[in-house]
Amino acid sequence: VPVQAPSRAPAPQTFELPEDIRNFIAKQAQDAAATPDDPAAWEKLAGVYYRASRLDPTYVAKAGAAYQHLLDRNAKNLVGLRGLGNLAYDQGERATSVTYYEKFLEVEPASPDVRTDLGTMRYELGDSDAALAEWDLVIENNPEFYQAYFNRGIVYDKMDRRDDALAELAKARKYAQDPVVQERLSTLIDAANESGGSLEQAAAIAAEKLKAANPQQTSPHPPAAAKAA
């Protein structure tokens, strides 16, 4: 549910996928259509459509229809619930995302990823306290889930709780497993200490430092609301 403090998802690029990929997707759709009551086939198809929609928005409606197909047969299908929540997030429909993430958590309340994304949606809808409550619960049950610390740090900074924000970022760096994420967080923390400004300002400085140090390196897609570095 992808910190520019928590930030909006990037707008999908608009271009036609290569023919071989489109043919592969069409074959997945054909296979799923032949077995309309097979959740595994439709979960696979929905995932293929969703990934395609991140590049070609003409697949957004197809992804939504595939996820809805799953829910029509089982209203508690977790792939369908999260998929529609993620699609809504990508389209900027935060309130709709909340609806689907809440339904997901009714079935699977222990999911740290979805609860973290739900917190992001609550923050972006203007309720910082509710967002922090979601992330607090994530950390209570998953004390090494770095994304929740990161998001808390971003929101603390917005609340002018600078020391708390930097402490949360340090915890996020401690628990992050990916060396690239660790490097991004270290650079962000260093930039914040050097500049003395907001994390948003520090993020711009950190981005330039990372670009200069690793001009050819690309980072993995960050978690929802975790794009400050």
N, C-alpha and C positions, 0 to 999 in steps of 0.2 A: 501498500500500500504503500511507495517509494518512498542536510537540513538547510534550503534558502530560507529558512526559518519558520517553521514548517512551510514547505513550498508547494506550489501547484505542480501537477504532473506536466512534463513537456508536451506541447501540442504534437500530435502525430504527424510524421512527415507524409507528404502526399506524392506518391509515385507508384507506378504499376509494378507489381512484383514480377520477377522473371517467369517466363512461360513454364519452365520445369517445376518451379515451386507452385505456381497456380494449378498445374496438372496434379501435383502431389496432393494439394488441398482438396481438389475436386474428387480425387480417388478416396480420400478420407471421408468426405461427405457421402459419397456413394456407398461406402461400406457401412457407415452409421445408419443411413436411410434403410438399408436392408435389414437392420436389427433395431427397430425403434424402441424396444424395451430393454436394450442392453446398456446399462449405465456406463460401463467401462468404455464402450465405443463412443458414446456421446460425450463423455468427459474428455476423451482424447481429442475428438473433433473440436469441442469448445476451446480447448487449450491451443490447438493449432490456429483456429480462427482468431483467438485473442492475440496471440503473438503476431499474426499477420496484421491485425488491426493497429498495432503499435507503429507500423510502417505505412500501411495503406488503409485509410479510414473507410474505404468501401467495405471492409470486412467487419466493421463495428456492429452493424445490424445483424449480420450472420452469427457473430459471437454471442450477441444478446439472445438471439433466437435459440441457439444451441444450449446455452445455460438455462433458459426458460423451459426448454424441452425436458431437461433433467428435473426441474422443480415441478413441472406438470405431473410427472410420474412419482415424485417423492419430494414433498415440500421441505424436507429436512436434508436434502442432498447438499453436503458442505461445498462441493466444487461449484455447484450452481449458485449458492448463496454468496460465496466469496467472489466468484467470477462476476456476478452482476454488480456487487459492491465495487470491485476494481474498475469495471467498465464505467460506472457512474463517476468514480473518482477521476478517471482519465478525461471525462467529458466536462469536468467542473461541477458536477451535480452532487455537492457535498451532503445535502440532506438525504438524498436517495441512498448514498453510500452508507450513511448511518443506519438507515432502515435495514439494509441487507446485512451489515456487520452485526447489528444487534440480534437479528434472527440467527445468524451463524453462531454467536456466542450463547444463545439459548440452548443450542445443541452441544456445542463444544466450548464451554466457558474457560477452559484452561489454555486456549490458544494464545500465546504471547504475541504472535505476529498480527493477528486480526484485532486483538484488543489494543495493540499499539497503534494500528491504523485507525481504529475507532477514536482513540484519543486525539489523533491528528485531525480527524474530521470535526470533532467537538471544538478543538482550538480554532480551526479555520472558520467555524460558524460563530465564533466570538465568545466561547465559554472556556476560558483558561482554567478555571477551577475544576470543571468537569474533565477537561483533558488531563490535568495533573492527577486527578483521582484515578483515571484509567491507567496511567503509567505507574502510579504508586502501586496499584494492584498487580501489574505485570511484574514489577521488581520484587514485590513481596513473595510472589510465587516462583519467580525466575530471576534470582539475584545477579546472574551474570548475563542478562539480556541487554546488550550494550545499546541497542536502538532506543530503549526507553530512557536510559540515562541521557543519551544525546538529546532527545526531544525535550526532556525536562530542562536541560541546560539552556536550550534555545528559548524556551518560554520564561525561565527565570531571568534571562538577560532582558527580555522584553518587559519584564516586571521590575527592572532596575535592581535586580538581586545579583549583581555581578559576581561576587565571591561564590555564591551558591552555583551560579552558572558554570564558572570555571571548575569548580569541584565536580560537578556532574560530567563535564567533558573529560576530566581526568579519569573518572570511573569508566566512561565509555571507552576511552583509549585502553584502559587496563583489560577490559573484557572482550574487546574486538579481536576476532581470530584472524582476519584477513590483514596481511602486512600492508597492503595498499591503504586500507581504511585506517590502520594505525598511523601510517605516515601522514595521511590527510588530517587526522585529528591532532597529531603532534604539531603539525605546521599551523593549524588553526589556533591552538592554544598558545604557541609561541607568538603568533601575530597579535593575538588579543593582549598578551602581556606587554608586547613591545608598543602597541599603539595606544593602549589605555582606553580605546573606544568601544563601541558596541561590537557584538559578534558579527553583525552584518558587515560592518566596516572591516573587521578582521578577516572575514571570509574573502573579501576582494583582494586583500593583501596576500592571504594564503594562496589564493588561486594563481596569482602572478608568480609567487615563489615556486609552487609546484610545477607550473608551466616552464619556468626557467630551468628547474632541476631535472625534469623529465619531459622534454619536448615531444618525445615519441610515445609516451605512455598514456594509455587510456584506462580510466577507472571503471570498475563495475557499477552497474546502476545501483544507486544508494537506496536504502529503505525509504518508504514513504515518510515525508517530513524530515528527512535527514540529509539535507543538501547544502549545509552551510559551508562546507569546505570544497 
